[in-house]
Structure formats: structure tokens, C-alpha cells
Amino acid sequence: MKLAFAGKGGVGKTSLTAWMADLLARQGKNVWMIDADTALSLGQASGLDEAALPEPIIARQDLVRERIHEGGFLNLNPEVGDLPETLAVDVPLCDEPTPGIEPGRKRLLVMGALTNAGGGCACDANALLKALLANLVMDSEDCVLVDLEAGVEHLGRGTVTHVDGLVVVSEPSFRSFRVAADVSRMASDLGLTNQVLAVNRYTGGDLPELPELPERRISIPPLDGLAKRQMTSGNVLGIPETPQIEKNLRSLLASLGF
């Protein structure tokens, strides 16, 4: 299972990614978590201290030059099979695994923000990320979850071409739904038509009439436990509403055909 999570900034796609990774790992799945959002928040949302986060790929300019500019030429198909194990860090489970199940392993890879490399274009690092994603999706039997950068930037660069499901996350506002519609349309143009719309913090009411929005939909209500937690911590795991969240996640997976 290879899923990407996309949407406007602040809608909760990082929280959904962290929740899904922990659920799958506790059910015995090995999970690769790819933080492709320049906000660099997936690790903290999963309970890691800042000091325990992996070094972002974009900060490894030596590695980017070695793999992408090998021999003085631009290499868009670099050898990356050794990199996931080298660059990732393990992420602990939030809770006990499903009874009778051997827990899976959660590992985190971080793309990084431009400020980590002194600014400038991330095209080379993005090429390396695309190669890493393709390697994990096509050569790994593990689950891969990708937390995409806010908006449509990664879709425009085709970063998620190889995933087999897209979770389009929105909050109940017209601007957020408009971004979600753009995300869905661009993903469909890339051939990624297996999509579900996750409406976060939904309190009821009709959704906007935007034909590009995915037809398959789930909703997640406002979570008081999460709101209180976020005042003191970036960790979204282990909140009181976890059973309700996991029910929503199972509905999401069923909607995608998993």
C-alpha cells in the first residue's frame, strides 16, 4: 500500500499521515513515512523530539551532487537503493500492537526545507526524492505514506506518480475545498485517479459544488483532545479520540479499496 496525503496547509494531512502510519504498524505492517512537506512536521507529529529527526535530504548537497550530477552530467535515474536505510530513522509505536500481531517497523525519511540548504532551487533534491519514492514504491513490499508539501507543488513536479492512492485533505472552508479540487484534478491528470476526500474538523453542512472534488469521501469531526494537546506538544498520537480516529482511517482505506 502506497498512499500520498495532499491539501492546503493547515488542514491536517500531517496528522492523518502520522495516525495512519501508527495504525498500520500496530497491525503488523512495516511503514515508510516520507515527509515531503517543507514544514518538517511529520516526525514531531509522530512523537519524535527535534534532535531525533533525520537529516533532510535537501541538506545533503554532497549526496545530491553525487547521485544527481554523477560524472558531471544530470542523472535523473540515480542509484538510490541504499539510501532509505541510510537516511531514515526509526519511529516508536504510540501504543501496544494489535493482540496476537507482531508489530511492524515505522521509519521516517525527510525531504527538507529550502532554508536548510541556504535557499535556492530544490529541483535536484526533488529529483532525488522522486527516485527514492519510485524505488520504495516499485521495489519495496512495505507500506509507504507520503506527506506532501502544502498546495499542488509536488503534484506539478510529478513526485507522487508512483503511489497507488491519494488522500485529498480539506477543512470545511471554500478556499480549502478549492485547493483540494485543484489537487484532485492535477493528480487525475497524472493518472492517479484512486482518490478519497478527507474532510477534517467537519461539523456538518453541504460541501461546495466543485466537480473536481473526489466523489469518495470521509469526514473527521473536531477533536477536543487534539486541540488541547497541540497547545503544548506537536505529537498528535495517543489522544483520547484515537478509537474514533482509527474508525475513520479504516473507512478511508476501505474507500480506496484496501
C-alpha positions in Angstrom: 0.0 0.0 0.0 1.5 3.3 -1.1 -0.5 6.5 -0.2 0.1 10.2 -0.5 -1.6 12.9 1.6 -2.2 16.3 -0.1 -4.1 19.5 0.5 -3.9 23.1 1.6 -1.6 24.0 4.5 -3.0 23.5 8.0 -5.8 21.1 7.1 -4.5 18.1 9.0 -2.8 16.0 6.3 0.3 15.5 8.5 -1.8 14.4 11.4 -3.6 11.9 9.1 -0.3 10.6 7.9 1.0 10.1 11.4 -2.2 8.4 12.6 -2.3 6.1 9.5 1.4 5.1 9.9 0.9 4.2 13.6 -2.3 2.2 12.9 -0.7 0.2 10.1 2.5 -0.5 12.1 0.5 -1.7 15.1 -1.4 -4.0 12.7 1.9 -5.6 11.7 2.9 -3.6 8.6 6.3 -2.1 8.0 5.8 1.5 7.1 8.0 4.1 5.4 7.0 7.7 6.3 8.1 10.3 3.7 8.0 13.9 4.9 7.9 15.8 1.6 6.4 18.9 3.3 8.8 21.8 3.8 7.2 22.4 7.2 9.2 19.3 8.5 6.4 18.4 11.0 5.7 14.7 10.4 8.4 13.5 12.8 7.2 15.7 15.6 3.6 14.8 14.9 4.7 11.2 15.3 6.3 11.9 18.7 10.0 12.4 17.8 12.0 15.1 19.5 13.6 17.6 17.2 17.0 16.2 18.0 15.9 12.7 16.8 14.7 13.8 13.4 16.7 12.5 10.4 18.8 14.9 8.4 16.8 16.3 5.5 17.7 15.1 2.0 17.9 18.7 0.8 20.6 19.4 3.4 22.8 16.7 1.9 24.1 18.6 -1.0 27.1 16.3 -1.2 24.7 13.4 -1.7 22.6 15.3 -4.2 25.7 16.2 -6.2 27.0 12.6 -6.0 23.8 10.9 -7.2 22.2 13.6 -9.5 25.4 15.1 -11.0 27.4 11.9 -11.3 30.1 12.2 -13.8 29.3 15.8 -14.5 26.0 15.1 -16.1 22.5 15.4 -14.8 21.3 11.9 -13.8 17.6 11.7 -13.4 17.7 8.0 -12.7 20.3 7.7 -9.9 21.1 4.6 -7.9 19.2 5.1 -4.6 18.6 1.5 -3.3 21.0 2.0 -0.4 19.6 5.4 0.7 16.4 4.6 2.6 18.2 2.5 5.2 21.0 5.1 5.4 18.9 8.2 5.7 15.9 7.1 7.7 15.3 6.9 11.5 13.0 4.6 13.4 9.8 6.0 14.9 8.4 4.3 18.0 4.9 2.9 18.1 2.4 5.0 20.1 0.6 2.1 21.7 0.6 -1.6 22.1 0.2 -3.6 18.8 -2.9 -5.4 17.9 -3.2 -8.5 20.2 -1.5 -11.5 18.6 0.2 -9.4 15.9 3.9 -8.9 15.6 4.3 -5.1 15.3 5.7 -3.5 12.1 8.5 -1.0 11.9 8.0 2.7 11.3 10.8 4.6 9.6 10.9 8.3 8.6 12.6 10.0 5.7 12.6 13.8 5.4 12.8 15.8 2.2 13.6 19.1 4.0 13.0 22.9 3.6 15.0 25.3 1.4 16.2 27.1 4.4 18.2 24.0 5.5 20.3 24.4 2.4 20.7 28.2 2.3 17.8 28.8 -0.1 17.6 28.4 -3.8 16.0 25.8 -6.0 15.2 22.3 -4.7 15.0 20.8 -8.2 18.0 18.5 -7.8 16.8 17.3 -4.3 13.4 16.8 -5.7 14.8 14.6 -8.5 16.5 12.5 -5.8 13.2 12.3 -3.8 11.4 11.2 -6.9 13.9 8.4 -7.4 13.7 7.4 -3.7 9.9 7.3 -4.0 10.0 5.2 -7.1 12.4 2.8 -5.5 10.3 2.4 -2.4 7.0 2.1 -4.3 8.2 -0.3 -7.0 10.8 -2.3 -5.1 9.6 -2.4 -1.5 6.8 -4.6 -0.2 6.4 -2.2 2.8 3.7 0.4 3.1 4.8 3.9 2.0 3.0 7.1 3.2 3.9 10.4 1.7 3.1 13.7 3.4 3.2 16.2 0.6 4.0 19.8 0.6 1.0 22.1 1.1 -0.7 23.0 -2.2 0.0 21.5 -5.6 3.8 21.9 -6.0 4.7 18.3 -5.7 1.9 17.2 -8.0 3.1 19.7 -10.6 6.5 18.1 -10.4 5.0 14.6 -10.6 6.6 13.5 -7.4 3.7 11.1 -6.5 3.3 9.5 -9.9 4.1 6.0 -8.5 1.8 5.9 -5.5 -1.5 3.9 -5.8 -3.8 6.1 -3.7 -4.3 9.7 -2.8 -5.9 11.2 0.3 -7.0 14.7 -0.5 -7.4 16.5 2.8 -9.5 19.6 3.3 -11.1 21.6 6.2 -14.7 22.9 5.8 -13.9 26.1 4.1 -14.3 27.1 0.4 -10.7 28.1 0.0 -9.6 24.7 1.3 -12.0 22.8 -0.9 -10.8 24.9 -3.9 -7.2 23.7 -3.3 -8.5 20.2 -2.8 -10.2 20.3 -6.1 -7.0 21.5 -7.8 -5.0 18.7 -6.1 -7.6 16.1 -7.3 -7.6 17.4 -10.9 -3.8 17.5 -11.2 -3.5 14.1 -9.7 -6.0 12.7 -12.1 -4.0 14.3 -15.0 -1.1 12.2 -13.7 -3.2 9.1 -13.8 -3.7 8.9 -10.1 -7.5 8.5 -10.0 -7.8 6.4 -6.9 -8.6 9.2 -4.5 -10.7 9.9 -1.4 -11.6 13.3 0.1 -11.0 13.5 3.9 -12.9 16.5 5.4 -11.2 17.3 8.7 -12.9 19.2 11.5 -16.2 18.7 9.8 -19.3 19.8 11.7 -22.0 19.3 9.1 -23.4 21.0 6.1 -23.3 20.7 2.3 -19.9 20.7 0.5 -19.3 23.2 -2.3 -20.4 22.2 -5.8 -16.9 21.7 -7.2 -16.9 18.9 -9.8 -13.2 18.2 -9.4 -13.5 17.0 -5.8 -13.2 13.3 -5.3 -16.5 11.5 -5.1 -15.4 9.1 -2.3 -15.4 11.0 1.0 -14.9 10.5 4.7 -15.2 13.1 7.5 -13.4 13.6 10.8 -15.1 15.7 13.5 -13.3 18.4 15.6 -11.2 16.7 18.2 -11.0 18.4 21.6 -8.2 16.2 22.8 -6.1 17.1 19.8 -6.8 20.8 20.3 -5.6 20.6 23.9 -2.5 18.6 23.0 -1.4 21.0 20.3 -1.1 23.8 22.9 1.8 22.0 24.5 3.1 19.4 22.0 3.4 18.7 18.3 2.7 15.0 18.9 -0.8 14.0 17.6 -0.6 10.4 18.7 -2.2 8.9 21.8 -5.1 11.4 22.2 -8.4 10.4 23.8 -10.2 10.3 20.4 -7.8 7.6 19.0 -10.6 4.9 18.7 -12.7 7.3 16.7 -9.8 8.3 14.5 -8.9 4.6 13.8 -12.5 4.0 12.7 -12.2 6.9 10.3 -8.9 5.6 9.0 -10.4 2.1 8.3 -13.2 3.8 6.4 -10.6 5.8 4.4 -8.7 2.6 3.5 -11.9 0.8 2.5 -12.9 3.8 0.3 -9.5 3.4 -1.5 -10.0 -0.3 -1.9 -7.6 -1.6 0.7 
